[in-house]
Amino acid sequence: MTRASLRAVLLASLVAAPAQAREEGEAPLSLEEVLDSVERHYPVIEAARRDVEAAGAELLAAQGGFDPALRGRVVSTPIGGYPYTRVESVVEQPTSLWGANLFAGWRLGTGDFPVYAEGYETNALGEVRAGVSVPLLRNGPIDRRRAAMARAELGTDAAAFGVEQARLESSRTATWRYWEWVAAGRRYAVAQDLLRMAQARNAQLIERVESGDLANFEHVDNQRAVVQREGQVVAADRLLQQSAMELSLFVRDAEGAPVLPQPAWLPEGFPIPVAAEEAVGPLAIEDVLDRRPDVQRLELTRQQQRVEHRLARNQRAPAVDVSVAAAKDFGEGSPKKGKPELEVGLLLDIPTFNRAATGRERQVAAGLARLEAQLRLQKDRARVEVRDALSALEASRERVAVARRELTLAREIERSERTRFELGESTLLFVNLREQTAAEAAVREVDALTDYHKAVASLRAAAVLPVAVR
């Protein structure tokens, strides 16, 4: 199987599954199209959106802790010395107001109750009871229900920042892959131009050798150069295929399947580099920290840990619960039971060593200190990333200017050397060297342009700015 047929089989296998959204004759693939595909179909962003749904479900579950609860019970002793029946039902409503718990219920007790169980007996229509229980210390300022709610609310915000973080990182990586693909196309064009020059010169050399104007050695050396440059074209073609495959992860069809970019979709070249102020506008690093989703997510995680710390610290306090309830029996029966009844209660729960709550509080405090240290590091890293991206942008822009001057000089020398060879004042060795040097200068210009546009993408990601599409 020839190399061309092997490549055709390889490309066919890569593009057979997804339906291609573009045709060969269409306009070049733009960065805007790539980023639009990333936003719509890239799995990393889709997974982050699912995290938002999961966070919303967690918030719903936390809100369920405040759902009213209905409980009922029926007890009957049909056989025995004291046959009786008891029916009880109660509705409880937890609230977020200092942990207060509202309750209301109805109970009915009929039959023959022993003396020690006379409290179960009610009048004919039963007893209605309602009241409230309020924790004063433990579970008062905060309890597990309110802590879960607060953490879940913070979690939804953190998940939203997670989507933004996934979008920034995915867009930056997609932009990098796009410019690497464009660069591979330019390197391939440079390699092809270098090969065409050697091939075009071959016929001229044959005529000069046959006329005796040139030694056959020069023709053989040119054939060697043709073969060498054919190898360079093969290597450049492989690099172009590889970069297209990597870019295909970000270019997807309507079903979300990867689409392999074709060589015909390559743009003509790179946009003209501009200064950092023109590329991204003025930057205030401290303002960037307020926009950085990684910093904000860590800040929300710290706030969640603070909620947990408040809860753990509160659980070390003794439980002092006050309850107030009113009750009244209805229907025929004891006149005393028919009178309204007010009940006031006090519950005390004072742990002795309290090691479980103390250990938990210390554990959470250590976790909070760890998160605060991580947050400081993340802010420092964000500042460094912005400064480093600015430095890389300016350095790569200067490299582009230097590479273009080098390329201009290399091509001028190349043309002069070729003219000298045609006049018999030079050798093919020097011509090949000049052509190779000019090609290497062209590749260095491509590398500098690639690094510049990658630096712009990195700076925009670090500063949380939209990706520029020019």
N, C-alpha and C positions, 0 to 999 in steps of 0.2 A: 504494500500500500504506500503510495507516495505521500510526501509531507502535506501537499495541498489537499488531497482527499482525506487524510487523517484529520486535518484541521476542520474540514467541512463536517465530518462526522461528529467531532467534538462540539462544534458550535450548534449543530442540529440537536444534539442531545441536551444541550443547555437551554435551548429556547423552545423545545418541542412542547413542554408541559404548559407554560403560561402563554396565553394569547398576547401577542405583542401589540402594544398600544400605538406604535408608530410604524411608519413605513420608510423604506429606504430613501425615497425622494423628499421626505419632509425636511423641515428646517432643523438646524443643529439642536441637540439636546441642551437646554439651558439649566442653569443652577436653580432657577425658580421652579422649573418642573420637578427637579429632584427633591427640593425641599417640600413642595406640595405633596409629593408622593410619600415622603417621610411622615408628614403630619397626618396623612389619611390612613396609611397602611403599615407603618413600621411597627413590628411586634413589640419593641421595647416600650414605645409610647402607649400602645394598646394595653400592655400589661400594667403600666402605671395607672391607666384609667380604671382598670379593674381593681387596683388598690384603693382608689377613691370609693368605688362601690362597696368594697369590703369595709372601709372605714365608716361609711354611712350605715351599713348593716350593724356594725359594732355600736354605733351611737343609738340606733333603734333598740338594740338589746339592752343598752344601759338605761334608756328611757323606760323600758319594760319593768325596771326595778320600782317604778312609781305607779305601776298599774294597780288598781284596786283588786283585792283578793276576797273571794267569797268562799267561806268554809261552812260545812254543815255536819251534824252528827245526830244519830238516832241510837238510843240505848233502851233496851226493853228486857225485863225479867218476867216473862209470863209464868214461870214455874218457880215457886219458892214461898217463903213465909211472908215476903213483902213484894207482891207483884206491882210493878210500876213501869212507866214509860217516860223517857226524856227525849225531847227534840230540841236541838240547838242550832242556830245559824248566826253567822256574824260576817259583816263586811268590814274590811280594814283598808284604809287609804293612807299610805305613806306620803309625806310631803317633804318638800325641800326647805320648809320654814323651821330652822333649828332642829331638824330631825323629828318634828312632831308627827305623831301617828294617830289619825282619827279612826274611830271604830263605832259601829252601830250594829245591834243584833236583836234577835228575838229568841226566846226560849219558852218551852212548855214542859211542865212536869206534872203528870197525873198518875194516880194510883195510891198505893199504900206505902208510904216511905217510913223507914225506921227513924228513930229519934236522931241518930247521928247523921242522917241524910235529909233532914227536913228542909235544908236550904235549897234542895233541888225542886221542891214543890212550888207551884205557881197557881194563880187563880185560873179560872176556866179558859180565858182567852190568852193566857200566857203573859210574859213579861217583856217589855221593850226597854232596851238599854242603849245608851250612847255616851261617848266620852272621848277624851284625848289623853295621850301619854306623851310627855315631853322629857327628853334626856337633858340634864343640866350640864354635865361635864363630858363624860365619854359619849361619843356619837352626837354631841350637841352642835358645836361649830362645824363639824364635818363627820360624815360617816361613809361607809363603803358605797352606798348608793350614789351619794353626791360626788364622791371621788371618782367613781366609774363614769358618771356623766361628764364631769369636767375633763377627764382624760380622753374620753371619746370625742368630745367637741374639739379638743386640741388635735386629736388624731385626724379628724377630717381636714383640718387646715394643713397639717403636715402632709397628708396624702395629696392635697392639691399642689403643694410645693414640690412633691415628688414628681408629679406630671410635668411641671415646669422644668425641673432638673433633667428629666428624661428627654424633654423636648430640646433643651439647650445642648446636651451632650450628643444627642442623635443628630441634630442639625450641624453641629461642629464636625462630627465624624463624617457625615455625608458630604459636607463641603470639602473636607480634606480629600476624600476619595474622588470627588468630582475633579478637583484640580490635579490630582495625581493622574487621573485618566486623561485629562487634557494634555498634561505634560508628557505622558507616554505617547500620545499621538504626535506631539511635536518632535519628540526624539525619533520616532519612527520616520517622520518626514525628513529629518536631518540625515538619517542613515540611508534613506532612499536617494536623496539628492547626491550624497557622497558616492553611492554605487553608480548612479546614472552618469556622473562625470567620468568615472573610470571606464564605463562601457562605451560612452561616446568617443572617448579618446582612443579606444582600441583600434577602430577602423583607420583613424589618421596615422597611428603608429605603424600599421601594416603597410600603408602606402609609402611611408618614409623608409621603412626597412627594405622594401622591394626596390626602391629607387637608390638605395645605398647611402641615403642621407643619415641613417641612424642604425646603430648596432642592434642585432636581434635581441640582445640581452635586455634592452629597454622594453621591447614588446613582451618578453617573458615576465619581466618585473611588473608590468601593468596587468598582465593576466593574474599574477599573484595578488595584486591589489584588488582586482575584481572579486576573486574568491574570498579574500579577507573581508571585504565590505559586504559580500553576500551573507557571511556569517554574522556581521553586525546587524544586518537587516533582520535576520532570523531572531537574534536576541532581542532586538527592539520590538519585533512583532509579538514575541512571547510576553514581554513586559506589557504591551498594550492589551493582550488577551487577559493577563492576570489582573490588571487594573480594571478592566471592564467587568470581570467576574466579581471583584470586590465591590464595585459600584452597583452591580445588579441587586445587592442586598437592600439598597435604598431606592431603587427604581422598580416600582411594582405596578401591576395592572389593576383593573377594577376589582378583581377577586383577591388581591393581595399577594399574588405570586410574583417572584422576581422576574424581571425582564432584562435580558443581556443587551447592553448598549452596543450598537453597531459602529464600525469605523466611520460610516457615512454621517453619523450623528455628531461627529466631533466639530466643535467650533473652530474658527480660523486661528484663534490664538487667545492671548490673555488680555484682560482690560489693563489700561495704563495705570501703573501704581501712582498713588497720591500720598500726601503726608497724613500722619495719624489724625490730625485735627479735622481734615477733610474726610477721612475714611470713617471715623466713628464719632466725631464731634468732641467737645470738651468733656473731660472726665473728672469727677470728684470721687476719690477712692472711698471715703467714708460713706458717701451716698450709695456707692456700689454695694457695700455691705448690707444695706437695707433691702437691696433687690436680690441678693444672692440666695437662690432657693436652698442650697446646701447649708448656708448659715442659718437661714430662717427655720429649716427643718430641725436642726440641732437645737436651736433656741426653743422651739415648741417641745422637743423631747425633754429639755431641761425643765420647762414649765410642768410637763406631765410628772416628772420626778419630784418637783416641788409639791405638787398635789399629794403624791404618795407619801412624801415626808411629813406633810401636815397631818395626814391620816395616821401614820405610824406614831407620831408624837402624841396625838390625841388619844390613841388607844392605851397609852400608859396611865391615863387619868382614871380614877375610880368611877364607877357607874353610879350616878345619882339621878334616878328617874322619878318624876312626879306625874301622877295620873289623877284625873278627875272624871267621874262617871255619874250619870243620872239614870235612874231606873224607875219603872212604874208597872204594876200589874193591872190587867184589865179583866173584866168579867166577874162572875160570881166566885166567891171564895172568902178568904180571910180579909176583914176590913183593914187590918194592919198592912197587909201586902198591897192593898189598893192605894195606899198613900205614896206620894212621890218620895224617892230615896236618893240621897246624894252621898257619893262615896269618894273619899280622898285617900290616895295611897302614896307611899314613898318606898322606893326600891333602892337598896344599897348593895353594891358589889365591889368590895375592896380587895384586890389581889395582894398576896403577901410579898413574895419576892419579885413578881412581875418580870421574870427574866425573858419570857417569850416576847412581850411587847418591847422591852428594852433592846433585846437583840435585833428585832426587826427594825426599830428606829435607827440603830447604829448602822445596820446594813444599808438602809435607804439613804442615810446621810452620806455614807461613803460613795454610793452610786451617784448622788447629786454632785459631790465634789469632783468625781471623775468626769461627769458631763461638763461641768464648768471649765475644767482644764481643757477638755476636747474642744469646747466652743472657742476658747481663747486661741488655741492652735488653728482652728478652722478660719477664724478671722485673720490671723497672721498669714495663713496660707493664701487666702483670697487676695490680700493686699499684694503679696509677692507675685501671684499669678498675673494680676493686672499689670504690675510694673514690668514683669518679665515679658509679657506679650507686647507691651509698648516698645520695649527695647528690641525685641525680635522684629517687630514691624519696621522700625527705623533702620535697623541693621540690614534687613533684607532689601529695603528700598535703596539703600546705598549700594548694596551688592548688584542690584539690577542696573544701576547707572554705570558702575564699573564694568560689569559684564558686557554691556552694550558698547562701551568705548573699546573694550578688548575685541569684541566681535567685528566692529568697524575696521579696526587696524588689521586684524587677522585676514579679513576678506580683501582688503587693499593689498596686503602682501601676497596673498594667494593669487590675485589677478596679475600682479607684477611678475611673480615667479612663473606663471603660466605663459605670459608673453615672452619672457626671457627664454623659456624652453622652446617655444615655437621659433624663436630667432636663433636657436642653437647655442645660447649662452648659458644654459643650465641643464640639469639632468632630471630625469623622471623621479629620482629619489627625492630631490628637493621639492618637486611639485607635489608628490604624495604627502610629504611631511607638512607642506603648507596647507594642503587641503584637509588633512587630518587635524591640524591645529585649529583651523577655522571651524571645523565640525565640533571639536571639543569646546571651543568658545561658544558656539551656538547652544550646545547642551548646557554649559554653565549658565548661560542666560536663561534657559528654560528652568533650570534648577532654582535660580534666584527668584524668578517670577513665581514659581510654585511656592517657595518658602514665604514670599511676601503675602500671597493670597491665603495661605494657611495661617500665617500670623494674624491677618485681619480677622479670620474666622475665630481663632483662639482668643483674640482680644475682645471680640464681640461676645463670645461665650463667657469669658471671665468677667466682663462688665455687665452681663445680662442685657445685651442690646440685640435688636433684630438683626438677622444676617443680611448684609448688604448684597443686593443682586444687581450687578451692573454689567 
